[in-house]
Amino acid sequence: ESEFRRRRCRIFRGYLRTMQADLLAISTEFDTLRIEFPEMQQELTMALFRGKLRFAWASTVARVCLWRYRWGLGDVDGAALVNKFESFRAGMRSWTLEIS
């Protein structure tokens, strides 16, 4: 069971790294939008800042849950964590598409 938990945690950490890479790509898109739409620079900066804060908080919660799961200190609803990150990703992507 310990090996199984360790492997699952490794997979989920890989998923979190993928999400961080997506956030970096979205950040780059926002930088481009700020150049193309200088009149919206403040709004775009605040939206990206809020998104990064939400992601940082969700990542922290996910890592704590992952740690608890890894050491058998509780059950983790992995589907709920993944859904939270996927909705975050979809929201940020759809917002950049609406602007551009």
Secondary structure, DSSP 4 states (H G I P E B T S, - for coil): -HHHHHHHHHHHHHHHHHHHHHHHHHHHHHHHHHHH-GGGHHHHHHHHHHHHHHHHHHHHHHHHHHHHHHTTSS---HHHHHHHHHHHHHHHHHHHHHH-
